[in-house]
Amino acid sequence: GEDRFLRFKRLYSDADARLARVAVTPDRHLARRWQEASGARAGWRLLRRTIPRSDRTAVSIDGSVYDGADPAEWMPFMRELVQVWRRPDLTVPRACQRGGSLWCDQSVLPDGPTRFIGPVWIGAGRQLAGVDSVVGPAVLWDDPAARPPAPELPWRRLEPVGVLHEELQPRHLNRVQRASKRLFDIVFSLIVLALTLPLYPLIMLAIWLDDGPPFFFIHRRETMGGRQFPCLKFRSMRRNAERLKEQVAHQNLADGPQFYIERDPRLTRVGRWLRALNLDELPQFINVLLGHMSVVGPRPSPYEENQYCPPWREARLSVRPGITGLWQIKRSRAQGLDFQEWIRYDIEYVENMSWKLDLWIIWQTLLHLLHLRRG
């Protein structure tokens, strides 16, 4: 407003399509079976069932998607294609290299004084008389009157563009490890729910007497692969918490996407008590039962928070988020380090997750809770 800088915002992916999966295989029979599948879900089940984990790997890359039905998107698509497609002549028979990164239709002979800077493609029938220079990446489209019939494209000769600079070998849990971790989550959450369900009516009554309904707070968070789920908690904040957040935003002590202030005025009296005893998170064991979360894992976060660091996002969304985790038990709350520690401990957990680590985190969490109660 009034020509003053207000803020900047990080957006690492499009909100309409944040995550897309593409399977690449040289096996013609496997590709045909994929095409014959009844849908994408059935196709992915087929791939998982057919190919052992040891014979497949996953690589996360950045990409762009353009709508071929929208002429306004053709030019940005071609500008990007010109920059990465080094040898179009291997696939397009009429493409001829005229020096450096200049490619022309075989009918074009740019022998005049025109200077070409950067990658440039010139289509059939284009005349450059009177043009001093062309700065790429640029595409000079075909003259419709001189456009030749489209030839058959030899797709088998399409060469890789070298986008991936290194081969990634992500670490995976095997089938037994994944099944045992899921079984532990179910049994552990059932035990906790059986022991704590008698507290639910008392907590709900306290919330009702203090600030009225609703009793639960539901927030959209992301689990494996970026899928969203409704994360359940007992409501600990006032019903106008979002409006109050704008008023106290200047007191935020967190250095990343989180919001943290001491003695948060948005908390209700009962909410402070619930937060101090970690009772507000008890309903998340229902999320564990439903498969949205795990007992141990990265902290569940919404889409907006996951945009701050792409490698961190990919790592933490490769596993289910947890009710507790390394960050919860090892963070220092030092000013200016909270977000850095969050990234560090999430990635450390994903890279080293094991039964031994999970049990140690659970034990440390219990000690932490007992210490809070003694305090």
C-alpha positions in Angstrom: 0.0 0.0 0.0 1.2 3.5 -0.9 4.2 2.1 -2.6 5.5 0.6 0.6 6.8 -3.0 0.9 4.4 -5.0 2.9 5.7 -8.6 3.0 7.0 -11.5 0.9 5.5 -15.0 0.7 7.2 -18.2 -0.3 5.2 -20.4 -2.7 7.1 -23.5 -3.9 4.3 -25.2 -5.7 0.9 -24.5 -7.2 -2.0 -24.7 -4.8 -4.1 -26.5 -7.4 -1.7 -29.3 -8.0 1.0 -29.5 -5.3 2.1 -33.1 -5.9 1.9 -35.2 -9.0 3.3 -38.8 -9.5 4.7 -40.1 -12.7 5.9 -43.6 -13.3 8.7 -44.2 -15.9 9.5 -47.6 -17.2 11.2 -49.1 -20.3 8.9 -52.2 -20.0 6.4 -52.1 -22.8 4.2 -54.8 -21.2 4.1 -53.0 -17.8 3.1 -49.8 -19.6 0.3 -51.6 -21.4 -1.0 -53.0 -18.2 -1.0 -49.5 -16.7 -3.1 -48.2 -19.6 -5.6 -51.1 -19.2 -6.1 -50.3 -15.5 -9.5 -49.0 -14.5 -8.1 -45.8 -13.0 -5.0 -44.2 -11.5 -5.6 -45.8 -8.1 -5.8 -49.2 -9.6 -2.7 -48.5 -11.7 -0.6 -47.6 -8.7 -1.8 -50.6 -6.8 -0.7 -52.7 -9.8 2.8 -51.2 -9.9 3.3 -51.7 -6.1 2.1 -55.3 -6.4 4.1 -56.1 -9.6 7.5 -54.4 -8.8 9.5 -55.3 -5.7 10.6 -52.2 -3.7 14.2 -53.2 -4.4 13.5 -52.7 -8.2 12.0 -49.2 -8.0 13.0 -45.9 -6.6 11.5 -42.5 -6.2 13.0 -39.1 -7.2 11.5 -35.7 -6.4 12.0 -33.1 -9.0 10.6 -29.6 -9.7 8.4 -29.3 -12.8 5.8 -27.2 -14.6 2.4 -28.1 -15.9 0.8 -26.2 -18.8 -2.7 -26.5 -20.2 -2.5 -27.4 -23.9 -6.1 -26.3 -24.4 -5.3 -22.7 -23.4 -3.4 -20.8 -26.1 -2.2 -18.3 -23.5 0.0 -21.1 -21.9 1.6 -22.2 -25.2 4.3 -19.4 -25.2 5.5 -19.9 -21.6 5.6 -23.6 -22.3 7.7 -23.1 -25.4 10.0 -20.7 -23.7 10.8 -23.3 -21.0 11.1 -26.0 -23.6 13.7 -24.0 -25.6 15.9 -23.7 -22.6 16.1 -27.4 -21.7 15.7 -29.2 -25.1 19.3 -29.2 -26.4 18.8 -31.5 -29.4 15.4 -31.0 -31.0 16.8 -32.4 -34.3 16.9 -35.9 -32.8 13.1 -35.9 -32.7 12.0 -33.2 -35.1 13.4 -34.1 -38.6 13.0 -30.5 -40.0 15.0 -28.9 -37.1 18.4 -27.7 -38.2 21.1 -26.1 -36.0 22.4 -22.8 -37.5 25.1 -22.2 -34.9 25.2 -22.1 -31.1 21.7 -22.4 -29.7 19.9 -21.2 -32.8 17.5 -23.8 -34.3 15.5 -23.2 -37.5 13.2 -25.0 -39.8 15.1 -26.4 -42.7 13.5 -23.8 -45.0 14.9 -20.9 -43.1 18.4 -19.5 -43.8 19.1 -16.6 -41.4 22.2 -15.3 -43.2 21.4 -11.6 -42.7 22.8 -9.2 -40.0 20.4 -10.4 -37.3 22.1 -11.2 -34.0 20.8 -14.1 -31.9 21.4 -14.0 -28.2 20.5 -17.1 -26.1 18.4 -20.0 -27.3 16.1 -19.2 -30.2 13.8 -21.3 -32.4 12.7 -20.1 -35.8 9.7 -21.7 -37.5 8.9 -22.4 -41.1 8.4 -19.4 -43.5 9.6 -16.7 -41.0 11.5 -13.8 -42.5 13.9 -11.7 -40.4 14.5 -8.8 -42.8 14.9 -5.6 -40.8 15.3 -7.4 -37.4 18.6 -6.3 -35.7 18.6 -8.9 -32.9 16.5 -11.6 -31.2 17.1 -12.3 -27.5 16.2 -15.7 -26.2 14.8 -17.8 -24.9 12.4 -17.1 -27.8 10.3 -18.9 -30.3 9.4 -17.3 -33.7 6.3 -19.3 -34.7 5.7 -20.8 -38.1 4.1 -18.7 -40.8 0.8 -20.5 -41.1 0.9 -20.1 -44.9 4.2 -21.9 -45.1 3.8 -24.5 -42.4 4.7 -28.0 -43.8 2.7 -31.1 -42.9 3.6 -32.4 -39.5 5.9 -35.4 -39.8 5.8 -38.5 -37.7 7.9 -37.9 -34.6 10.5 -40.6 -33.8 9.9 -40.6 -30.0 12.3 -43.4 -29.5 15.2 -41.1 -30.3 14.1 -38.5 -27.6 17.2 -37.8 -25.5 17.4 -37.1 -21.8 17.9 -33.4 -20.9 20.1 -34.0 -17.9 17.8 -32.2 -15.4 18.8 -34.6 -12.6 22.3 -33.8 -11.5 22.6 -36.7 -9.1 20.8 -40.0 -8.5 18.8 -40.0 -5.3 18.4 -43.3 -3.4 15.8 -42.6 -0.7 15.7 -44.9 2.3 12.5 -47.0 2.6 11.1 -49.2 5.3 10.5 -52.7 4.0 7.1 -54.3 4.1 7.6 -56.0 7.5 8.9 -52.7 9.1 6.0 -50.7 7.7 3.4 -53.3 8.9 5.0 -53.6 12.3 5.1 -49.8 12.8 1.4 -49.6 11.8 0.4 -52.4 14.1 2.2 -50.7 17.0 0.4 -47.5 16.2 -3.0 -49.2 16.3 -2.3 -51.1 19.5 -0.7 -48.1 21.3 -3.5 -45.7 20.3 -6.2 -48.2 21.4 -4.6 -48.5 24.8 -4.2 -44.8 25.2 -7.8 -44.2 24.1 -9.1 -46.9 26.5 -7.3 -45.2 29.4 -8.2 -41.6 28.6 -11.7 -41.8 27.3 -13.2 -41.3 30.8 -11.5 -37.9 30.8 -13.3 -36.8 27.6 -16.6 -35.8 29.3 -14.7 -33.9 32.0 -12.6 -32.0 29.5 -15.6 -31.2 27.3 -17.6 -30.0 30.4 -14.7 -27.7 31.4 -14.5 -26.3 27.9 -18.2 -25.7 27.8 -18.2 -23.9 31.2 -15.3 -21.8 30.3 -16.0 -20.7 26.7 -18.9 -22.8 25.4 -18.8 -25.1 22.4 -17.3 -26.3 20.1 -15.3 -28.9 22.2 -12.9 -29.9 19.4 -10.7 -27.9 17.1 -10.3 -29.4 13.6 -7.4 -28.2 11.4 -6.4 -29.3 8.0 -2.9 -30.8 8.1 -0.8 -32.8 5.5 0.2 -36.4 5.8 2.2 -38.7 3.5 2.4 -37.5 0.0 0.9 -34.1 0.8 -2.6 -35.6 1.4 -4.7 -33.5 3.7 -6.5 -34.8 6.8 -8.6 -33.2 9.6 -6.3 -33.1 12.6 -8.3 -33.3 15.9 -7.6 -31.5 19.1 -9.5 -30.3 22.2 -10.2 -26.6 21.7 -7.8 -24.6 23.8 -8.2 -21.2 22.2 -11.0 -18.6 22.1 -13.4 -18.7 19.3 -12.1 -15.4 17.9 -8.5 -16.6 18.0 -7.7 -15.7 14.4 -8.8 -12.1 14.9 -6.7 -11.9 18.1 -3.7 -13.3 16.3 -3.6 -10.2 14.0 -3.5 -8.0 17.1 -0.6 -9.8 18.8 1.4 -10.8 15.6 4.2 -8.4 16.5 4.9 -10.4 19.7 5.6 -13.6 17.7 8.9 -15.3 19.0 9.1 -18.0 16.3 11.5 -17.6 13.4 9.6 -19.6 10.9 6.0 -20.3 9.8 4.9 -21.0 13.4 3.3 -18.6 15.8 4.4 -18.6 19.4 4.3 -16.1 22.2 4.6 -16.5 25.9 1.3 -16.3 27.8 -0.7 -16.3 24.6 -3.9 -14.2 25.2 -5.8 -16.4 22.7 -5.8 -19.3 25.2 -8.8 -19.8 27.4 -8.3 -20.6 31.1 -9.0 -24.3 30.5 -6.9 -24.1 27.4 -3.8 -23.1 29.4 -4.4 -26.1 31.6 -4.9 -28.5 28.7 -1.8 -27.2 26.9 0.3 -27.5 30.1 -0.7 -31.1 30.6 -0.7 -31.9 26.8 -4.3 -33.1 27.1 -5.4 -31.1 24.1 -3.7 -33.6 21.8 -5.5 -36.7 23.1 -8.0 -36.8 20.2 -5.1 -37.2 17.8 -4.9 -40.8 18.8 -8.1 -41.1 16.7 -6.1 -39.8 13.8 -3.6 -42.5 14.5 -6.3 -45.2 14.4 -7.6 -43.8 11.0 -4.1 -44.0 9.5 -3.6 -40.2 9.2 -0.8 -40.1 11.8 1.7 -42.2 13.6 2.6 -42.2 17.3 6.1 -41.0 16.4 7.0 -38.8 13.4 7.4 -35.2 12.3 5.0 -32.7 13.7 1.8 -32.5 11.5 1.7 -29.2 9.6 -0.6 -27.4 7.3 0.2 -26.8 3.6 1.3 -23.2 4.3 4.0 -24.2 6.8 5.3 -26.9 4.5 6.2 -24.4 1.8 9.1 -22.9 3.6 11.8 -25.4 2.7 11.2 -27.8 -0.3 13.8 -30.5 0.8 12.4 -30.5 4.3 8.9 -30.8 2.9 9.7 -33.8 0.8 11.4 -35.5 3.7 8.7 -35.0 6.3 5.9 -35.9 3.9 7.6 -39.2 3.1 6.3 -40.6 6.4 3.2 -40.1 8.6 3.3 -37.2 11.0 3.5 -38.1 14.7 1.9 -37.1 17.9 5.4 -36.8 19.3 8.9 -36.7 17.7 12.5 -35.6 17.9 11.7 -31.9 17.6 9.1 -32.0 20.5 11.7 -33.5 22.9 14.9 -31.9 21.8 14.0 -28.3 20.8 15.6 -25.6 22.8 13.0 -22.8 22.2 16.0 -20.5 21.7 14.9 -17.3 19.9 15.9 -17.4 16.3 16.6 -21.2 16.2 13.2 -22.8 16.6 12.5 -23.2 12.8 16.1 -24.4 12.1 15.8 -27.0 14.9 12.4 -28.1 13.5 14.0 -28.7 10.1 17.0 -30.4 11.6 15.2 -32.8 13.8 12.5 -33.7 11.3 15.1 -34.7 8.7 17.2 -36.5 11.3 14.2 -38.6 12.2 13.3 -39.5 8.6 16.9 -40.5 7.8 17.3 -42.6 11.0 13.8 -43.9 11.8 13.9 -47.3 13.5 12.2 -49.2 16.3 15.0 -48.2 18.7 14.6 -44.5 17.9 10.8 -44.6 18.1 10.8 -46.3 21.5 13.5 -43.9 22.8 11.4 -40.9 21.7 8.3 -42.3 23.4 10.3 -42.9 26.6 11.7 -39.4 26.5 8.2 -38.0 25.9 6.9 -39.8 29.0 9.8 -38.5 31.1 9.0 -35.0 29.8 5.3 -35.3 30.7 6.1 -36.6 34.2 8.5 -33.7 34.7 5.7 -31.2 33.7 3.3 -32.8 36.1 5.9 -32.6 39.0 6.5 -29.0 38.0 
